[in-house]
Amino acid sequence: MNDPLLFLGFTTTPLELVSFLLALITVALNIRQNHWAWLFSIVSSALYAIVFFGARLYGDMSLQFVFVAVSVWGWYQWLHGGVAHQALKVSRLSDSGWGISVIAWLAGFVAIALFLKSFTDTDVPYMDGFLTAGSLLGQLLLSRKKLENWYVWIVVDLLYIGLYVYKNLMLTAVLYAVFVAMAAIGLRAWKKTLADAAQAEAVAASSRA
């Protein structure tokens, strides 16, 4: 699965190509709030762990295993994490939630970067650590259907493009460029979901008055 091949003019491997396609399906389903996205996320993450190991991106590799676990949890949350164990609805972070998220990202960055620098042979410990921590935050917010997950993914995916170009994972760099566009679409779609829900609630309230 690691023999080089050409795809759309890029040198890749069958393993990276399959991971690429599964990741695209995952984000497309996330935008539509389809819970089957988590199944594709689990498989894609497991395959990308192998790809990143080969590129010595150990933070990203380890993150994929965390993604597998979080995806199982996220799948349950989307189906049963709402009020009275019903399907979870899109919501926004509170001000305190924003603060906690920023602090968690920075703390995760410091811890992961120090670990990578001290115990691995990666040549990009700080960037890998920063983006690994941000990706974990984005995944957790996505699991709870927080609108702000899309803001996190836009920032993270933009930076990942440069990292993967540096690591010569060109197809994955292209994937993350597509992810930026898809995250913008997801942000707009989820904002519309919130607006529609607020409008429906307003109509219901006026009918009860």
Disulfide bonds with the S-S distance in Angstrom:
none
